[in-house]
């Protein structure tokens, strides 16, 4: 059964009735509704008060019952068609030269239909060419050369792209349908009333057509006690993409016009019926960029066998990876003279747009004009990529290995590793000329409606008020991690190996989003009136000030396959802490910090932190068959009875950290999209007896007072852990006509016990209806409720393989 939030068009009925009975206006609207389902559709009942000039007294209450006209259930299919082809070539030129070549091609198409025509389509196609040569000049001098070229195309869009033009059919003033690749259903977001949002995802479409040319050469030279290695790598990377967020628009409703004078109560669905938008976000065009860069790296290392028991490894790697340059010459960045986190900063500190390259008119060839924001040409002030190139990415490596005897090895090491930026974050800057604009209504006095929610949508030249802007920090540094290792390995007997060790890391200059123009929290005036820079909306800054540390202890026991038994068992205890786990949404984290002026306030568990993890893999071969303990010489009997193997993998893992929210409500009124968190009441956040129907304790959280951030930190809730047992049973059939021919039967069951490993509970404290007798600022009924599993329930697959 699929639960649906039925949206009934009842506002026209209200207005028609009011006009017929000479009622002047709707004074207030109260909604009451049950959970709507395909099986038992319920009525949507509401009452409203009206002001009368004639037949009815002011304040009279009328009650209507509207039954949904159409309720449909959809069985959402997700067909996935995949084709692949691989060709490999090996050529032995001589004993001193071997060649390898490979060609791969693949194509994959997937569609996932949601409610009616909503959903998504993913189209993927790739090609890869590889060639390598290994040449032995002398027994001590060997060179390996590799060449590679890869092409990757991917398009992620809506289910109705290229087929149904919903935007034109709706006729929202100023909202343009755009190219067929952008077609879809506009997103309607309902915050804080229990109704589900509807429409297509606001993210996309995106279409990538990328290719990379790679040349690698590594030379190894053994000289006495030293083994030297030298290497060089060159990459020519092209990253071409079109797409945008909010190309169909996102229209947000939350309690505002329907709130009381003390800013309590109200209902988002009522705001939707009245057409009182709280916020709209629309991109007036699709973004396009053709990025290119040349990346190079070189390394040298020496493995020095100081004594038969002591080995020392020393190495140094250098990476030169410049930022991307847009070959279309249409890229804009945002110059921010000074980050000011207070209302109405001096005009001298106002940010402005800078176009790449040399020009006389920054708007040349573009169909937009920023009405409140200055734009200039770079003309050599900034480099072509609009970002600095880091020339100091040196990565040293040191390792020590000591083996006092043949069964004990002690290792220690240190290494520095760079995480070069990807094109995905830089592509955001191409959206600047696609003019993503966010408009927010005044608090208490609605002034945003459908007829003024899309600025510049119908003109040849779009006149853009203070825009939503994208920028990567000009003076960015490359993210890096310093890693430390200490490890001890000990062999026991002839088959067992025990390993214990410590792994730690410290990371700096991590990337994360920051709103460089977040409004100051408050309740006086509109959120936009409290922005630092009045000439911009949100300024999505990819900052690089993040820090992190990671510490882990691990134990691993291995029994190599002997006497029909193989075992690998490991346990890891780890803790990872950071103040950003990456750009975009990571795990159950949020896209932006709650308070962009306090990145240190975001310090908490990493979104990928797993405190404890235990994994054991066992493979057992039954001692029956030819050459086994129970030896069977007859070929036919051995084909039937011999060759059985069984095994499994047991995984026990603690849950992931998660961040609580109030469902996107901009409670602090900062106009940055609503990443506010609740307040803690001091009560334990977990239910006394956690179950999927009540994992978290609603009494532990409450919405912060209007105009304030919540005091709950980032990633302070832990989701349920994972218990999974996968089983397998294999049978090797030695063919009686030729024992070199073999047929293998495989039976594999994932989550063989069909044990549910519960997923994350609802993290929005305002999810669902309010508890009876409780104010709307307390946690609602759906908060802390688990609606799915982290891993799939039991899945079984069968396979046959013939080898000869």
RAWOJO-V80087 format. One record per pair of residues at least 24 apart in sequence whose C-alpha atoms are under 6 Angstrom apart, sorted by the first residue. I is the first residue (numbers start at 1). J is the second residue. D is the distance in Angstrom with one decimal. If there is no record, write none. Layout:
i->(I I)
j->(J J)
d->(D D)
This chain:
i->(3 4 4 5 5 11 23 23 24 24 25 25 26 38 43 76 76 77 78 78 79 79 80 80 81 81 82 82 83 96 96 97 97 98 98 99 99 100 100 101 101 102 102 103 103 104 118 118 119 119 120 120 120 121 121 121 121 122 122 123 123 124 124 125 126 126 127 140 140 141 141 142 142 143 143 144 144 145 145 146 146 147 147 148 148 149 149 150 150 151 151 152 152 153 153 154 154 155 155 156 156 157 157 158 160 173 174 174 174 175 186 186 187 188 189 190 190 191 191 192 193 193 194 194 194 202 202 203 204 204 204 205 206 206 207 207 208 208 209 210 210 210 211 212 212 225 225 226 226 227 227 228 228 229 229 230 230 231 231 232 232 233 233 234 234 235 235 236 237 237 238 238 239 240 240 240 241 241 242 242 243 243 244 244 246 246 247 249 249 250 250 251 252 252 253 253 256 257 257 276 277 277 278 278 279 279 280 280 280 281 281 282 282 283 283 284 284 285 286 287 287 287 290 290 291 291 291 292 292 293 295 295 296 309 309 310 310 311 311 312 312 313 313 314 314 315 315 316 316 317 317 318 318 319 322 323 324 325 331 331 331 333 334 341 342 343 343 343 344 345 345 350 354 356 357 367 368 368 369 369 370 371 371 372 372 372 373 387 388 388 407 407 408 408 409 409 410 410 411 411 412 412 413 413 414 414 415 415 416 416 417 417 418 418 419 419 428 429 429 432 436 437 437 442 443 466 466 466 467 467 468 468 468 469 470 470 471 472 472 473 479 479 479 480 480 481 481 482 495 495 496 496 497 497 498 498 499 499 500 500 501 501 502 502 503 504 504 505 505 506 506 507 507 508 509 509 509 510 510 510 511 511 511 512 512 512 512 512 513 513 513 513 514 514 515 515 515 518 519 520 521 521 521 521 521 522 523 527 527 527 538 546 546 547 548 548 549 549 550 550 551 564 564 565 565 566 566 567 567 568 568 569 569 570 570 571 571 572 572 573 573 574 575 576 576 576 577 577 577 578 578 578 579 581 588 589 594 594 602 604 605 607 610 612 612 613 613 614 614 615 615 616 616 617 617 618 618 619 619 620 620 620 621 635 636 639 639 643 643 644 644 645 645 646 646 647 647 648 648 648 649 649 650 650 651 651 652 652 653 653 654 655 655 655 655 656 656 657 657 657 658 658 658 659 659 660 661 662 662 662 663 667 668 668 668 668 669 677 678 678 678 678 679 679 679 679 679 680 692 692 693 694 694 695 695 696 698 702 702 702 703 719 720 722 724 725 725 726 726 726 741 741 742 742 743 743 744 744 745 745 746 746 747 748 748 749 749 750 750 751 752 754 754 757 757 758 758 759 759 759 761 761)
j->(37 36 37 195 196 273 51 52 51 52 50 51 50 73 67 113 114 112 111 112 110 111 109 110 108 109 107 108 107 135 136 134 135 133 134 132 133 131 132 130 131 129 130 128 129 128 159 200 158 159 157 158 159 156 157 158 159 155 156 154 155 153 154 153 151 152 151 221 222 220 221 219 220 218 219 217 218 216 217 215 216 214 215 213 214 212 213 211 212 210 211 209 210 208 209 207 208 206 207 205 206 204 205 184 184 451 454 457 458 457 248 249 250 251 252 253 268 254 665 766 267 268 767 768 769 245 246 245 243 244 245 243 242 243 241 242 240 241 240 238 239 240 238 236 237 304 305 303 304 302 303 301 302 300 301 299 300 298 299 297 298 296 297 295 296 294 295 294 292 293 291 292 291 289 290 291 288 289 287 288 286 287 286 287 282 283 283 281 282 280 281 280 278 279 277 278 444 444 446 449 448 449 440 441 439 440 438 439 453 437 438 436 437 435 436 434 435 434 434 430 431 434 326 327 324 325 326 324 325 324 320 321 320 402 403 401 402 400 401 399 400 398 399 397 398 396 397 395 396 394 395 393 394 393 389 385 385 385 355 356 430 471 471 532 532 530 531 532 532 532 533 533 378 384 384 461 461 462 463 464 464 464 465 465 466 535 535 474 474 475 490 491 489 490 488 489 487 488 486 487 485 486 484 485 483 484 482 483 481 482 480 481 479 480 479 480 470 470 471 469 468 467 468 526 526 535 536 537 536 537 537 538 539 539 539 540 541 541 542 543 508 509 510 507 508 506 507 506 559 560 558 559 557 558 556 557 555 556 554 555 553 554 552 553 552 550 551 549 550 548 549 547 548 547 544 545 546 544 545 546 543 544 582 542 543 580 582 583 541 542 583 592 541 596 539 540 596 670 670 670 668 669 670 707 708 707 707 669 670 671 672 579 580 578 577 578 576 577 575 576 575 620 621 619 620 618 619 617 618 616 617 615 616 614 615 613 614 612 613 611 612 611 611 605 606 609 604 605 606 603 604 606 603 606 658 659 675 676 714 714 715 657 656 653 654 652 653 651 652 650 651 649 650 648 649 647 648 646 647 645 646 647 645 736 736 733 734 731 732 730 731 729 730 728 729 727 728 726 727 728 725 726 724 725 723 724 722 723 721 722 721 718 719 720 721 718 719 715 717 718 715 717 718 714 715 763 764 764 765 766 764 706 706 707 708 709 707 710 702 703 704 710 703 704 710 711 712 712 785 786 785 784 785 784 785 784 779 777 778 779 777 760 758 757 751 751 752 750 751 752 803 804 802 803 801 802 800 801 799 800 798 799 798 796 797 795 796 794 795 794 794 793 794 789 790 789 790 788 789 790 785 786)
d->(4.6 5.8 5.9 6.0 5.8 5.8 5.8 4.5 5.4 5.6 5.8 5.6 4.7 6.0 4.8 5.3 5.8 6.0 5.3 4.4 5.7 5.9 5.8 4.5 5.6 5.3 5.8 4.3 5.3 5.5 4.8 5.7 4.5 5.7 5.4 5.8 4.6 5.7 5.2 5.5 4.4 5.9 5.1 5.7 4.8 5.1 5.9 5.5 5.7 4.6 5.7 4.1 4.2 6.0 5.4 5.6 5.2 5.6 4.6 5.6 5.1 5.6 4.4 5.1 5.5 4.4 5.1 5.5 4.9 5.8 4.6 5.9 5.3 5.8 4.4 5.8 5.2 5.8 4.4 5.9 5.1 5.8 4.8 6.0 5.0 5.7 4.6 5.5 5.4 5.8 4.3 5.9 5.2 5.4 4.5 5.6 5.1 5.7 4.1 5.6 5.3 5.8 4.2 5.8 5.5 5.4 5.5 4.1 4.9 5.5 5.0 5.5 4.7 5.0 4.6 5.1 5.6 4.9 5.9 5.4 5.9 5.9 5.3 3.8 5.3 5.7 5.0 4.5 5.9 5.3 5.2 5.2 5.7 4.2 5.5 5.4 5.7 4.5 5.3 5.5 4.7 5.6 5.3 5.6 4.6 5.7 5.2 5.7 4.6 5.6 5.1 5.8 4.6 5.6 5.4 5.8 4.5 5.5 5.3 5.8 4.3 5.6 5.2 5.9 4.6 5.7 5.0 4.8 5.6 5.5 5.7 4.5 4.9 5.8 4.3 5.8 5.9 5.6 5.4 4.3 5.4 5.2 5.6 5.7 5.2 5.4 4.9 5.7 4.4 5.7 5.2 4.6 5.7 5.0 5.3 5.1 5.4 5.2 5.8 5.6 5.4 5.5 5.7 5.0 5.5 4.4 5.6 5.3 6.0 5.5 4.3 5.5 5.5 5.4 4.0 5.9 5.7 4.5 5.6 5.7 5.0 5.3 5.3 5.5 5.6 5.3 4.5 5.5 5.5 5.3 5.9 4.6 5.3 5.6 4.9 5.8 4.6 5.9 5.1 5.9 4.8 5.7 4.8 5.8 4.8 5.8 4.9 5.7 4.4 5.9 5.0 5.9 4.6 5.5 5.1 5.8 5.5 4.4 5.9 5.8 5.5 5.4 5.6 6.0 5.3 4.8 5.2 4.4 4.6 5.0 6.0 5.9 5.8 5.8 5.8 4.7 5.1 4.6 5.1 5.9 4.7 5.6 5.3 5.9 5.9 5.2 5.3 4.3 5.9 5.6 5.6 5.0 5.8 4.6 5.9 5.2 5.9 4.6 5.7 5.1 5.3 4.4 5.9 5.0 5.6 4.8 5.8 5.3 5.7 4.5 5.5 5.3 5.9 4.3 5.3 5.7 5.9 5.0 5.8 5.7 5.3 4.7 5.1 4.8 5.7 4.9 4.2 5.4 5.2 5.1 4.9 4.8 6.0 4.7 5.8 4.8 5.0 5.7 4.7 5.7 6.0 4.7 5.1 5.7 5.8 5.5 4.2 5.3 5.4 5.5 5.7 4.6 5.8 5.1 5.9 4.6 5.7 5.0 5.6 4.4 5.9 5.5 5.7 4.7 5.3 5.3 4.4 5.6 4.9 5.8 4.4 5.5 5.0 4.6 4.6 4.8 5.2 5.1 6.0 4.3 5.6 4.4 5.7 5.6 5.6 5.7 5.3 4.7 5.7 4.9 5.9 5.7 5.1 5.4 5.4 5.1 5.6 5.9 4.1 5.8 4.9 5.6 5.4 4.9 5.9 4.0 5.1 5.2 5.3 5.4 5.9 5.9 5.8 5.7 5.5 4.1 5.9 5.5 5.8 4.4 5.6 5.5 4.6 5.9 4.6 5.8 5.1 5.8 4.7 5.7 5.2 5.8 4.1 5.8 5.5 5.7 4.4 5.7 5.3 5.6 4.6 5.0 5.7 5.9 5.5 5.4 5.5 4.4 5.0 5.4 5.8 5.5 4.0 5.9 4.8 5.5 5.2 5.5 5.7 5.9 5.9 5.8 5.9 5.8 5.6 5.8 4.4 5.8 5.1 5.6 4.6 5.6 5.2 5.8 4.4 5.2 5.6 5.9 4.2 5.7 5.4 5.9 4.3 5.4 5.9 4.9 5.2 5.5 4.7 5.8 4.6 5.8 5.0 5.6 4.5 5.9 5.3 5.2 4.2 5.8 5.7 5.1 5.9 4.5 5.8 5.2 5.6 4.9 5.4 5.0 4.1 5.7 4.7 4.8 4.0 5.5 5.3 4.9 5.5 4.5 4.4 5.0 5.9 5.3 4.3 4.9 4.8 5.0 5.5 5.6 5.1 5.4 5.8 3.9 4.6 5.6 5.8 4.7 5.7 4.8 5.6 4.5 5.8 5.3 4.7 5.0 5.6 5.9 5.9 4.8 5.0 5.7 5.1 5.2 6.0 4.4 5.1 5.9 4.6 5.8 5.0 5.1 6.0 5.1 5.3 5.0 5.9 4.4 5.1 5.5 5.7 4.4 5.7 5.1 5.7 4.4 5.6 5.0 5.8 4.8 5.7 5.0 4.9 5.8 5.4 5.6 4.4 5.6 5.1 4.8 5.5 5.3 4.7 5.5 5.7 4.2 5.4 5.5 4.2 4.1 5.0 4.1)
